[in-house]
Amino acid sequence: MNDRVNILIVEDEAILAMDLCDLLEADGYCVVGTANNGRKALDLFRQNPVDLILCDITIKGDWDGIETVTQLFRLRQVPLIYLTALSDRTTISRAKETLPAAYITKPFDAGQLRIAVEMALNNFSVRIMTPVSRPAPKVIPLNADSIPADKDQRTSPILRVNDALFVKQNYQFVKVPLSDILYLEADDIYTTIVTTGKKHVVRLSLGNILERLRASRLVRIHRSYAVNLDQIDSFSEHETIIAGHSVPLGRNYKDDFLKHFPVC
C-alpha cells in the first residue's frame, strides 16, 4: 500500500516540473505524474489516486490551468494549489471559483511549497468536514513575507480527506485509508492508530480524534479504545477480536456497540 500523499503536477516548464518532483519526493510525497497540458492532466487524474494537485495557470493546450482544474473537479474534488506568475485581479477572480487552498506566485522556495501543501490538506479537510453554506475563501497570493513563522499553529496532526486520514510526520502527511484502521488506542493525550501493517501515534485524545473524523464505522467501545466495525472478527460480552488482537469491551459502551448489530 502506498501510504504517501499522491500529488499530480500540472506544469509546462519542464525544468520546474522536474525540480518540483525532486523536492516533493525528497519530502516523502509521491508524484504520480506530471502534465504540461490539461488533457494529459485529465488522463493522469483518471488513472491515479491523486490526493493533491499542483497546477500552473498558464500551460500548453486549449485549456489553461483553471479550466483544467474545472475539468478534473467534475470527476472528484481534491486539495488544490496554484503555482503561477500571474497575480492580476481577473486571474485571481477566476481562480477563486475553484476554491484553491493556496495561490503561490513564482518564484517560490521549498519552504513556501511545504507550508502550502500542509495548508491545502488542512483547509480541504476542514471544508469537507464542515458542509455548511459559506462564502468562498479569500485567495491571497503567497510570497515569503505572507507565510506565518510558525506553520504548526495552522495544521492539525491528523486530517481526514475523503476516505483517508493524513497523519502529520515532520514535513509530510502519511496517508492512512480509513478501511485499513483496525483500532485506536488512547494513552492520556496521545492516541495510537493501529492499522494492518503500521502504528501511528498522534498527540490528540481519543475523543478529540473521533470528533474530528466523524467516521461512522469507527466506534468507541472502551474508555481507551475505538474499533473499526468492518475489521471485527468476533466479539463476546467482554472483548472484541480484530486481526488477532483482543480489544476490551467496556461495560459503559456495550449497549451502544451492540446497536450496530441489530437482530434480524
C-alpha positions as CSV (number, residue, x, y, z in Angstrom):
1,M,0.0,0.0,0.0
2,N,1.2,3.5,-0.9
3,D,0.9,5.4,2.4
4,R,2.2,8.7,0.9
5,V,0.3,11.7,-0.3
6,N,-0.1,11.3,-4.1
7,I,0.4,14.6,-5.9
8,L,-0.3,15.5,-9.6
9,I,1.8,18.3,-11.1
10,V,0.4,20.3,-14.0
11,E,3.3,22.5,-15.2
12,D,4.6,23.1,-18.7
13,E,8.0,24.3,-17.7
14,A,10.0,21.1,-17.9
15,I,12.8,22.1,-15.6
16,L,10.5,23.5,-12.9
17,A,8.4,20.3,-13.1
18,M,11.5,18.2,-12.5
19,D,12.5,20.5,-9.6
20,L,9.1,20.1,-8.1
21,C,9.2,16.3,-8.4
22,D,12.6,16.2,-6.7
23,L,11.6,18.5,-3.9
24,L,8.3,16.7,-3.2
25,E,9.8,13.2,-3.4
26,A,12.6,14.3,-1.0
27,D,10.0,15.4,1.5
28,G,8.3,12.0,1.3
29,Y,5.5,12.7,-1.1
30,C,4.6,10.6,-4.2
31,V,4.4,12.4,-7.5
32,V,2.0,10.2,-9.6
33,G,2.8,12.2,-12.8
34,T,3.4,15.5,-14.5
35,A,1.4,17.0,-17.3
36,N,2.2,20.0,-19.5
37,N,-1.4,20.4,-20.7
38,G,-4.9,19.9,-19.4
39,R,-5.9,16.8,-21.4
40,K,-2.9,14.9,-20.2
41,A,-3.6,16.0,-16.7
42,L,-7.1,14.7,-17.0
43,D,-5.8,11.3,-18.2
44,L,-3.4,11.1,-15.3
45,F,-6.1,12.1,-12.8
46,R,-8.4,9.3,-14.1
47,Q,-5.7,6.7,-13.9
48,N,-4.2,7.5,-10.5
49,P,-5.3,8.0,-6.9
50,V,-4.5,11.7,-6.7
51,D,-4.7,13.4,-3.2
52,L,-3.5,16.9,-4.2
53,I,-3.0,19.0,-7.3
54,L,-0.2,21.5,-8.0
55,C,-1.2,23.4,-11.1
56,D,0.3,26.3,-13.1
57,I,-2.3,28.6,-14.7
58,T,-0.5,29.3,-18.0
59,I,0.0,25.9,-19.6
60,K,0.1,24.4,-23.1
61,G,-3.0,23.2,-24.9
62,D,-6.6,24.5,-25.3
63,W,-7.2,24.6,-21.5
64,D,-5.5,26.9,-19.1
65,G,-4.8,25.7,-15.6
66,I,-8.1,27.0,-14.2
67,E,-10.1,25.3,-16.9
68,T,-8.1,22.1,-16.4
69,V,-8.9,22.1,-12.7
70,T,-12.6,22.6,-13.5
71,Q,-12.5,19.5,-15.7
72,L,-10.7,17.5,-13.1
73,F,-13.1,18.5,-10.4
74,R,-16.0,17.2,-12.5
75,L,-14.6,13.7,-11.6
76,R,-13.8,14.4,-7.9
77,Q,-12.5,17.2,-5.8
78,V,-9.1,17.1,-4.1
79,P,-7.0,19.8,-2.4
80,L,-5.6,22.3,-4.9
81,I,-2.6,24.7,-5.1
82,Y,-2.0,27.1,-8.0
83,L,1.6,27.9,-9.0
84,T,1.8,30.9,-11.3
85,A,3.5,34.1,-12.3
86,L,0.0,35.7,-12.8
87,S,-1.4,37.8,-10.0
88,D,-3.8,40.1,-11.8
89,R,-7.3,40.7,-10.4
90,T,-9.1,38.8,-13.3
91,T,-7.0,35.7,-12.9
92,I,-7.4,35.6,-9.2
93,S,-11.1,36.1,-9.5
94,R,-11.4,33.1,-11.9
95,A,-9.1,31.0,-9.6
96,K,-11.3,31.7,-6.6
97,E,-14.2,29.9,-8.2
98,T,-12.3,26.6,-7.9
99,L,-11.6,27.1,-4.2
100,P,-7.8,26.7,-4.1
101,A,-6.1,26.2,-0.7
102,A,-3.2,28.3,-1.9
103,Y,-2.1,30.6,-4.8
104,I,1.7,30.8,-4.9
105,T,3.3,33.3,-7.2
106,K,6.6,32.4,-8.9
107,P,9.4,32.4,-8.0
108,F,8.9,30.5,-4.7
109,D,11.1,28.4,-2.4
110,A,10.9,25.0,-0.8
111,G,9.7,26.4,2.5
112,Q,6.7,28.1,0.9
113,L,5.7,24.9,-1.0
114,R,5.9,22.7,2.1
115,I,3.7,25.1,4.0
116,A,1.3,25.4,1.1
117,V,0.9,21.6,0.9
118,E,0.1,21.4,4.6
119,M,-2.4,24.2,4.3
120,A,-4.0,22.6,1.2
121,L,-4.6,19.3,3.0
122,N,-5.8,21.1,6.2
123,N,-8.1,23.5,4.5
124,F,-9.7,20.9,2.3
125,S,-10.2,18.6,5.3
126,V,-12.0,21.4,7.2
127,R,-14.1,22.3,4.2
128,I,-15.5,18.8,3.6
129,M,-16.0,18.1,7.3
130,T,-18.0,21.3,7.7
131,P,-20.6,21.1,4.9
132,V,-22.2,24.4,5.6
133,S,-23.0,27.2,3.2
134,R,-20.5,30.0,3.3
135,P,-18.7,32.4,1.0
136,A,-15.7,31.2,-1.0
137,P,-12.5,31.8,0.9
138,K,-10.4,34.8,0.0
139,V,-7.5,33.8,-2.2
140,I,-4.3,35.7,-1.4
141,P,-1.1,35.2,-3.5
142,L,1.5,33.8,-1.1
143,N,5.1,35.0,-1.1
144,A,7.8,34.8,1.5
145,D,6.5,37.7,3.6
146,S,3.0,36.3,3.8
147,I,3.9,33.0,5.3
148,P,3.4,32.9,9.1
149,A,6.6,32.0,11.0
150,D,5.0,29.1,13.0
151,K,3.3,26.9,10.4
152,D,2.5,24.2,13.0
153,Q,-0.1,26.6,14.5
154,R,-2.3,26.2,11.5
155,T,-2.4,22.5,10.8
156,S,-3.8,19.6,12.8
157,P,-1.6,16.5,13.4
158,I,-4.4,14.5,11.8
159,L,-6.7,15.3,8.9
160,R,-9.5,13.5,7.1
161,V,-9.8,13.9,3.3
162,N,-12.5,11.8,1.7
163,D,-11.9,8.1,2.8
164,A,-8.4,8.5,4.2
165,L,-6.6,10.1,7.2
166,F,-3.5,12.1,6.8
167,V,-1.2,11.8,9.8
168,K,1.4,14.5,10.1
169,Q,5.0,13.4,10.4
170,N,7.7,16.1,10.1
171,Y,7.3,17.8,6.8
172,Q,4.8,15.4,5.3
173,F,1.4,13.8,5.9
174,V,1.3,10.0,5.8
175,K,-1.9,8.6,4.2
176,V,-3.9,6.1,6.2
177,P,-7.1,4.7,4.4
178,L,-9.9,4.5,6.9
179,S,-10.6,0.9,5.7
180,D,-7.1,-0.1,6.9
181,I,-7.6,1.0,10.5
182,L,-8.0,-1.8,13.0
183,Y,-8.5,0.2,16.2
184,L,-7.5,3.3,18.1
185,E,-5.8,3.0,21.5
186,A,-5.6,6.0,23.9
187,D,-2.9,6.8,26.3
188,D,-3.7,10.1,28.1
189,I,-3.3,12.9,25.4
190,Y,-1.8,10.5,22.9
191,T,-3.6,8.1,20.6
192,T,-2.2,5.2,18.6
193,I,-3.8,4.5,15.2
194,V,-3.3,0.7,14.6
195,T,-3.5,-0.5,11.0
196,T,-2.9,-3.8,9.3
197,G,0.8,-3.0,9.0
198,K,1.8,0.1,11.0
199,K,1.1,2.2,14.1
200,H,0.9,5.9,14.1
201,V,1.0,8.0,17.3
202,V,-0.7,11.4,17.3
203,R,-0.9,14.0,20.1
204,L,-4.7,14.0,20.4
205,S,-7.1,12.4,22.8
206,L,-9.3,9.6,21.5
207,G,-12.4,11.6,21.9
208,N,-10.9,14.5,20.0
209,I,-9.9,12.2,17.1
210,L,-13.3,10.6,16.9
211,E,-15.0,14.1,16.9
212,R,-12.7,15.4,14.2
213,L,-13.0,12.3,11.9
214,R,-16.8,11.7,12.1
215,A,-16.3,8.2,10.7
216,S,-19.4,6.2,11.4
217,R,-17.5,2.8,11.3
218,L,-15.1,3.9,14.0
219,V,-16.9,3.2,17.2
220,R,-15.7,3.7,20.8
221,I,-16.1,0.5,22.8
222,H,-14.0,1.4,25.9
223,R,-12.6,4.5,27.6
224,S,-9.3,3.8,25.9
225,Y,-10.3,2.1,22.6
226,A,-12.3,2.6,19.4
227,V,-12.6,-0.1,16.8
228,N,-13.3,-0.3,13.1
229,L,-16.6,-2.3,12.8
230,D,-15.6,-3.6,9.5
231,Q,-12.4,-5.2,10.9
232,I,-14.0,-7.2,13.8
233,D,-13.6,-10.9,13.5
234,S,-15.6,-11.8,16.6
235,F,-16.8,-10.4,19.9
236,S,-18.1,-11.5,23.3
237,E,-19.5,-9.8,26.4
238,H,-16.1,-8.6,27.4
239,E,-13.9,-8.2,24.3
240,T,-13.7,-7.8,20.5
241,I,-11.2,-9.7,18.4
242,I,-9.6,-7.8,15.5
243,A,-6.8,-9.4,13.4
244,G,-5.8,-11.5,16.4
245,H,-5.8,-8.5,18.8
246,S,-8.1,-8.6,21.8
247,V,-9.7,-5.2,22.5
248,P,-11.7,-4.8,25.7
249,L,-15.4,-4.0,25.5
250,G,-16.3,-1.6,28.3
251,R,-19.5,-2.0,30.3
252,N,-20.5,1.6,29.7
253,Y,-20.1,1.3,25.9
254,K,-21.6,-2.2,25.4
255,D,-25.2,-1.1,24.7
256,D,-24.2,1.5,22.0
257,F,-21.8,-1.1,20.5
258,L,-24.5,-3.8,20.2
259,K,-26.8,-1.4,18.4
260,H,-24.6,-1.8,15.4
261,F,-25.5,-5.4,15.2
262,P,-29.3,-5.5,15.1
263,V,-31.0,-8.9,15.5
264,C,-32.8,-9.9,12.3
